[in-house]
Amino acid sequence: MTGINCAADVKVHTVSSSDFGDAWPFTVESVDLMCDGPSPKALARTADGTVYALNGSARRIANDRGWADGFDITKPSSTMPSVKMDYSDIVQIAQDLCSTP
């Protein structure tokens, strides 16, 4: 996994399309959410091992860390196909991992 500490204490929370139903914003069936702090960087790892930056603080350093942009796996909105689906709820779940003991 590029740019993330792989130590045993890294918290990972898996979410999938079955958890979110029609609100599932990604083109993949599931992702492992992670948080890289400080300044919580919300990340998603797909089954192939690619890590995606989901929020601004993660995107700012994505190129340096070898992370892809979360918008690359985000589905278009059903009401406005030119706009990607909102995944702010998923970002919050990932960021919460930084503050969970």
C-alpha positions in Angstrom: 0.0 0.0 0.0 1.6 3.2 -1.1 2.1 6.1 1.3 0.2 4.6 4.3 1.7 3.2 7.4 0.9 -0.6 7.2 1.4 -1.0 10.9 -1.1 -3.2 12.8 -2.6 0.0 14.5 -3.9 1.4 11.2 -7.7 1.4 11.5 -9.6 0.2 8.4 -13.4 0.2 8.0 -14.8 -1.6 5.0 -18.0 -0.2 3.4 -19.8 -1.6 0.4 -22.7 -1.0 -2.0 -24.9 -3.3 0.1 -24.4 -0.9 3.1 -25.6 2.2 1.1 -27.9 0.9 -1.6 -28.7 3.5 -4.3 -26.7 6.1 -2.3 -23.5 4.1 -3.0 -21.3 6.6 -4.9 -18.5 4.4 -6.2 -18.0 2.2 -9.3 -16.5 -0.6 -7.2 -18.4 -2.9 -4.9 -16.6 -2.0 -1.7 -13.7 0.0 -0.3 -11.5 -0.1 2.8 -11.7 3.4 4.4 -8.7 4.7 6.2 -7.6 8.0 7.7 -4.1 9.5 7.6 -3.7 12.2 10.2 -3.1 14.9 11.4 -5.3 17.1 9.3 -7.5 14.1 8.6 -6.9 12.7 5.1 -9.8 10.5 4.1 -8.7 7.5 2.0 -10.3 4.6 0.3 -8.5 1.4 -0.8 -10.0 -0.8 -3.5 -9.6 -4.5 -3.9 -6.7 -4.1 -6.3 -4.8 -2.1 -3.6 -5.2 1.3 -5.2 -5.5 4.1 -2.6 -7.8 7.0 -3.4 -7.8 10.5 -1.8 -11.3 11.4 -0.8 -11.0 14.9 0.6 -9.0 18.1 0.1 -6.3 17.4 2.6 -5.6 14.0 1.0 -5.8 15.4 -2.5 -3.2 18.1 -1.7 -0.5 15.4 -1.1 -1.9 12.6 -3.4 0.7 13.0 -6.1 3.5 12.8 -3.5 2.0 9.7 -1.9 1.0 7.9 -5.1 -2.7 8.1 -4.4 -5.4 8.4 -7.1 -8.3 10.8 -6.9 -11.5 9.5 -5.4 -13.5 11.1 -8.2 -11.9 8.5 -10.5 -14.1 5.8 -9.0 -17.2 8.0 -8.3 -20.4 7.4 -10.2 -22.2 10.3 -11.9 -25.3 11.7 -10.1 -28.6 10.2 -11.3 -30.2 13.7 -11.3 -27.2 15.6 -12.9 -25.0 13.1 -14.9 -22.4 15.8 -15.5 -21.8 15.9 -11.7 -20.3 13.2 -9.5 -22.3 11.7 -6.7 -21.8 13.2 -3.2 -19.7 10.9 -0.9 -19.3 13.3 2.1 -20.9 10.7 4.4 -18.2 8.3 3.5 -15.5 10.9 4.0 -16.8 11.5 7.5 -16.7 7.8 8.3 -13.0 7.7 7.1 -12.1 10.9 9.1 -13.7 9.5 12.2 -11.1 6.7 12.1 -8.4 9.3 12.9 -10.1 10.1 16.2 -11.1 6.6 17.2 -8.8 5.3 20.0 
